[in-house]
């Protein structure tokens, strides 16, 4: 079969690999659609260190069951499924939710993922794909689950004011998740004109270009002292600091961005203003199921996020152009 094989920084060619085999408790999924995630782009450059050469990346995907391994009882060949890439290797019952488990693993990082024509996954990772959920939307369920989880753990009361720092796929989906949670005003901050225009199309109440204005001062002026909650969806020092500065005293800040391992932030401001700063990682099974329901219900307008659908053979050049900053497309879907 064909797959994108990560061989090292800036080197991910299409190669011929052996077909995956469905071992006990697993199925082979024929990949119908897989989203390109920013974390994979960072892994492709070697910047994050979270992708090891010799791995097939790809963790935002859905497809059709091609083969069943022994002991698989809940599914049949031909079933459409959305795959939750997080899984656990804990022996016995795991006392942690899957996203917090010390034994958690990720398809596409710890084992071969979906930048391939077929991939083997555990039955426990499968969710039935609703008939009214397109393959393209199904590939957005994983990032949608990330943002629903972040919104769920962040205190937001109806009609409160929210800022989203970063208008990439996660930031834009966070804006929609905050709306579902009850946010009344959502302000989106980025430096990309194109992405801020897309944020407005998706329903942002206001957008701020950090290259044109003092974002923190503007937000404070617009909200009479700061938003009630801010979501950081980039993962670097300047945006983490902005998320704190833009939030009112005693407010809530949730960091979703997972880019730089170390950042600088004004700790005294957090302490003296009694800020509540939390990290948000991944999702659990409830969040993933909610994402599928949200995207199959038609309540959310997510289709504008997908700005290109491409073949697996186009993958190497797409990754190169994304990593080089030559394209500003928000979401690209590969159809292996």
C-alpha positions as CSV (number, residue, x, y, z in Angstrom):
1,X,0.0,0.0,0.0
2,X,1.0,3.7,-0.4
3,X,1.9,5.8,2.7
4,X,3.7,8.9,3.7
5,X,6.7,7.7,5.6
6,X,8.5,10.2,7.9
7,X,12.2,9.6,7.4
8,X,13.6,12.6,9.2
9,X,13.2,16.4,9.3
10,X,11.8,17.7,6.0
11,X,11.8,14.2,4.5
12,X,8.5,12.4,4.2
13,X,8.1,10.6,0.8
14,X,5.4,8.4,-0.5
15,X,6.5,4.8,-0.1
16,X,5.2,1.3,-0.6
17,X,4.6,-0.4,2.7
18,X,3.3,-3.9,3.7
19,X,-0.4,-4.1,4.3
20,X,-1.4,-3.9,8.0
21,X,-2.7,-7.1,9.5
22,X,-5.8,-7.2,11.8
23,X,-4.5,-8.8,15.0
24,X,-6.7,-9.8,17.9
25,X,-9.0,-7.0,18.9
26,X,-8.1,-4.9,15.9
27,X,-9.5,-3.9,12.6
28,X,-8.0,-2.6,9.4
29,X,-9.5,0.6,8.3
30,X,-9.4,1.9,4.7
31,X,-8.7,5.6,5.1
32,X,-11.3,7.7,3.4
33,X,-10.2,11.1,4.8
34,X,-7.4,12.3,7.1
35,X,-6.7,15.9,8.2
36,X,-3.3,17.4,8.3
37,X,-2.6,18.6,11.9
38,X,-0.2,21.4,12.9
39,X,1.5,19.0,15.3
40,X,2.4,16.8,12.3
41,X,3.8,19.8,10.5
42,X,5.9,20.6,13.5
43,X,7.0,17.0,13.7
44,X,7.8,17.0,10.0
45,X,10.4,19.8,10.6
46,X,11.8,18.1,13.6
47,X,11.0,21.2,15.7
48,X,8.8,19.5,18.3
49,X,10.7,16.2,18.6
50,X,7.3,14.4,19.0
51,X,7.5,12.4,15.8
52,X,10.2,9.7,15.4
53,X,11.6,8.8,12.0
54,X,10.1,5.6,10.6
55,X,6.6,6.5,11.6
56,X,3.5,7.1,9.4
57,X,1.8,10.1,10.9
58,X,-1.9,11.0,10.7
59,X,-4.4,11.0,13.6
60,X,-7.5,12.9,12.4
61,X,-9.2,10.3,10.3
62,X,-12.2,8.2,9.3
63,X,-12.7,5.3,7.0
64,X,-14.3,2.0,6.1
65,X,-13.5,-1.3,7.9
66,X,-11.7,-3.5,5.4
67,X,-10.8,-6.5,7.7
68,X,-11.7,-7.8,11.1
69,X,-9.2,-9.4,13.5
70,X,-10.1,-12.1,16.0
71,X,-12.4,-11.1,19.0
72,X,-13.9,-8.1,17.2
73,X,-17.6,-8.3,17.7
74,X,-19.2,-4.9,17.5
75,X,-18.4,-4.1,13.8
76,X,-18.5,-5.6,10.4
77,X,-16.5,-5.1,7.2
78,X,-17.9,-2.2,5.2
79,X,-18.9,-0.2,8.3
80,X,-18.0,3.5,8.2
81,X,-16.1,4.5,11.4
82,X,-14.5,7.6,12.9
83,X,-11.3,6.7,14.7
84,X,-10.4,8.1,18.1
85,X,-6.6,8.2,17.9
86,X,-5.9,8.2,21.7
87,X,-5.7,4.8,23.3
88,X,-4.2,3.3,26.5
89,X,-1.8,0.4,27.0
90,X,-2.5,0.2,30.7
91,X,-2.8,-3.3,32.1
92,X,-6.2,-3.7,33.6
93,X,-8.5,-0.9,34.5
94,X,-7.0,2.6,34.1
95,X,-7.8,5.0,36.9
96,X,-7.3,8.0,34.7
97,X,-9.4,9.4,31.8
98,X,-7.7,8.4,28.6
99,X,-6.2,11.9,27.9
100,X,-4.5,12.0,31.3
101,X,-3.4,8.4,31.5
102,X,0.4,7.9,31.9
103,X,-0.2,4.9,29.6
104,X,-1.9,6.9,26.8
105,X,-0.6,6.5,23.3
106,X,-1.5,8.2,20.0
107,X,-2.1,6.6,16.6
108,X,0.2,8.4,14.2
109,X,2.8,9.1,16.8
110,X,3.4,5.9,18.8
111,X,2.3,3.6,15.9
112,X,1.6,4.0,12.2
113,X,-1.2,6.4,11.5
114,X,-3.5,7.4,8.6
115,X,-1.3,9.1,6.1
116,X,-1.7,5.8,4.3
117,X,-4.3,3.8,2.4
118,X,-5.0,1.5,5.3
119,X,-4.2,1.5,9.0
120,X,-4.8,-1.1,11.9
121,X,-6.5,0.2,15.0
122,X,-8.1,-1.2,18.1
123,X,-11.9,-1.9,18.3
124,X,-12.0,0.4,21.4
125,X,-10.9,3.3,19.2
126,X,-13.9,3.0,16.8
127,X,-17.0,5.1,16.7
128,X,-19.8,4.4,14.2
129,X,-19.9,7.1,11.5
130,X,-23.5,8.5,11.2
131,X,-24.8,8.3,7.7
132,X,-25.3,12.0,7.5
133,X,-21.7,12.8,8.4
134,X,-19.5,13.3,5.4
135,X,-16.0,11.9,5.3
136,X,-14.6,15.4,5.2
137,X,-16.5,16.4,8.3
138,X,-15.6,13.1,9.9
139,X,-11.9,14.0,9.6
140,X,-12.6,17.1,11.7
141,X,-14.1,15.1,14.6
142,X,-10.7,14.7,16.3
143,X,-9.8,18.5,16.4
144,X,-13.4,19.2,17.3
145,X,-13.1,16.9,20.3
146,X,-10.0,18.7,21.4
147,X,-11.9,22.0,21.5
148,X,-15.0,20.7,23.1
149,X,-12.8,19.3,25.9
150,X,-11.2,22.6,26.4
151,X,-14.5,24.4,26.5
152,X,-15.9,21.8,28.9
153,X,-13.2,22.3,31.5
154,X,-13.3,26.1,31.2
155,X,-15.9,27.9,33.3
156,X,-18.0,29.9,30.9
157,X,-21.4,31.3,31.9
158,X,-24.0,32.2,29.4
159,X,-23.3,35.4,27.5
160,X,-19.8,35.9,29.0
161,X,-17.0,37.4,26.9
162,X,-14.3,35.1,25.4
163,X,-11.1,35.6,23.5
164,X,-9.5,33.0,21.3
165,X,-5.8,33.6,20.6
166,X,-4.8,31.9,17.3
167,X,-7.1,31.4,14.3
168,X,-5.7,28.0,13.1
169,X,-8.1,25.0,12.9
170,X,-8.0,24.5,16.7
171,X,-8.6,28.2,17.4
172,X,-11.5,28.5,15.0
173,X,-13.1,25.3,16.3
174,X,-12.6,26.6,19.8
175,X,-14.6,29.6,18.9
176,X,-17.5,27.4,17.8
177,X,-17.1,25.2,21.0
178,X,-17.2,28.3,23.2
179,X,-20.5,29.3,21.4
180,X,-21.9,25.9,22.2
181,X,-20.9,26.4,25.9
182,X,-22.8,29.7,26.0
183,X,-20.3,32.4,25.2
184,X,-22.0,35.7,24.2
185,X,-19.1,37.6,22.7
186,X,-16.1,35.9,21.1
187,X,-13.0,37.8,20.0
188,X,-10.5,36.1,17.7
189,X,-6.8,37.2,17.6
190,X,-4.3,36.3,14.9
191,X,-1.8,37.9,12.5
192,X,-3.2,36.3,9.3
193,X,-5.6,38.4,7.4
194,X,-7.0,35.4,5.7
195,X,-7.6,33.4,8.9
196,X,-9.2,36.4,10.6
197,X,-11.6,36.8,7.6
198,X,-12.5,33.1,8.0
199,X,-13.1,33.7,11.7
200,X,-15.6,36.5,10.8
201,X,-17.3,34.1,8.3
202,X,-17.7,31.5,11.0
203,X,-19.2,34.0,13.4
204,X,-16.6,35.9,15.4
205,X,-18.0,39.0,17.0
206,X,-14.7,40.8,16.5
207,X,-11.2,40.0,15.1
208,X,-7.9,41.6,16.0
209,X,-4.7,41.5,14.0
210,X,-1.7,41.6,16.3
211,X,0.4,43.1,13.6
212,X,-1.8,46.1,13.4
213,X,-2.7,46.9,17.0
214,X,-2.0,46.2,20.7
215,X,-4.3,43.2,21.1
216,X,-4.4,43.2,24.9
217,X,-5.2,46.9,25.1
218,X,-7.8,46.6,22.4
219,X,-9.5,43.7,24.1
220,X,-9.5,45.4,27.5
221,X,-11.1,48.5,25.9
222,X,-13.7,46.4,24.1
223,X,-14.7,44.4,27.2
224,X,-14.3,46.9,30.0
225,X,-11.3,45.4,31.6
226,X,-10.8,42.0,29.9
227,X,-12.6,38.9,28.8
228,X,-14.0,36.4,31.3
229,X,-12.1,33.5,29.6
230,X,-9.3,33.2,27.1
231,X,-8.2,30.2,25.0
232,X,-4.6,30.1,23.8
233,X,-4.3,27.9,20.7
234,X,-0.8,28.6,19.5
235,X,1.6,27.4,22.2
236,X,4.4,30.1,22.3
237,X,5.4,32.7,24.8
238,X,3.9,35.8,23.2
239,X,0.5,34.3,22.7
240,X,0.5,32.7,26.2
241,X,1.3,36.0,27.7
242,X,-1.4,37.7,25.6
243,X,-4.0,35.2,26.9
244,X,-3.2,36.3,30.5
245,X,-3.1,40.0,29.7
246,X,-6.4,40.0,27.8
247,X,-8.4,38.3,30.7
248,X,-10.0,40.1,33.5
249,X,-8.7,39.8,37.1
250,X,-9.9,36.4,38.5
251,X,-10.7,35.2,35.0
252,X,-10.0,31.9,33.4
253,X,-7.2,31.1,30.9
254,X,-7.0,27.8,29.1
255,X,-3.9,26.8,27.1
256,X,-4.5,24.4,24.3
257,X,-1.5,25.2,22.2
258,X,1.3,22.6,22.4
259,X,4.2,24.0,20.5
260,X,7.2,25.3,22.5
261,X,8.0,23.1,25.5
262,X,9.1,26.1,27.6
263,X,7.5,29.5,27.6
264,X,8.0,32.8,29.5
265,X,4.9,34.4,31.1
266,X,4.4,37.1,33.8
267,X,3.9,34.9,36.9
268,X,3.4,38.0,39.1
269,X,0.5,39.1,37.0
270,X,-1.1,35.6,37.4
271,X,-0.5,35.6,41.1
272,X,-1.5,39.1,42.0
273,X,-4.6,39.0,39.8
274,X,-5.6,35.5,41.0
275,X,-5.8,34.2,37.5
276,X,-6.9,30.6,36.8
277,X,-4.6,29.1,34.2
278,X,-5.1,25.5,33.1
279,X,-3.8,23.2,30.4
280,X,-6.1,21.3,28.1
281,X,-4.9,18.1,26.4
282,X,-6.8,16.0,24.0
283,X,-10.2,14.6,24.9
284,X,-11.9,11.6,26.4
285,X,-14.5,9.2,24.9
286,X,-17.3,11.5,25.9
287,X,-15.8,14.5,24.2
288,X,-15.1,12.5,21.1
289,X,-18.7,11.2,20.9
290,X,-19.9,14.8,21.4
291,X,-17.8,16.0,18.5
292,X,-19.3,13.4,16.2
293,X,-22.8,14.5,17.3
294,X,-22.0,18.2,16.9
295,X,-20.6,17.7,13.4
296,X,-23.3,15.3,12.2
297,X,-26.1,17.5,13.6
298,X,-25.5,20.4,11.2
299,X,-25.5,22.9,14.1
300,X,-21.9,24.0,13.3
301,X,-20.7,25.5,10.0
302,X,-17.3,23.9,9.7
303,X,-17.1,23.3,6.0
304,X,-15.3,26.6,5.3
305,X,-12.4,25.4,7.4
306,X,-11.5,22.8,4.7
307,X,-9.7,24.8,2.0
308,X,-8.1,22.0,0.1
309,X,-8.7,18.3,-0.5
310,X,-5.7,16.5,-2.0
311,X,-4.4,13.0,-2.8
312,X,-1.8,11.2,-0.8
313,X,0.7,11.7,-3.6
314,X,0.4,15.4,-3.1
315,X,1.3,15.1,0.6
316,X,5.1,15.6,0.5
317,X,4.8,19.0,-1.3
318,X,1.9,20.1,0.9
319,X,3.9,19.4,4.0
320,X,6.9,21.2,2.6
321,X,4.8,24.3,1.7
322,X,3.0,24.3,5.1
323,X,6.3,24.0,7.0
324,X,7.9,26.7,4.9
325,X,5.0,29.1,5.5
326,X,4.3,29.3,1.8
327,X,0.6,28.6,2.3
328,X,-2.0,29.9,4.7
329,X,-4.7,27.3,4.1
330,X,-6.5,26.5,7.4
331,X,-7.3,22.9,6.9
332,X,-6.2,20.4,4.3
333,X,-7.7,16.9,4.0
334,X,-5.9,14.1,2.3
335,X,-7.9,11.3,0.7
336,X,-5.6,8.2,0.5
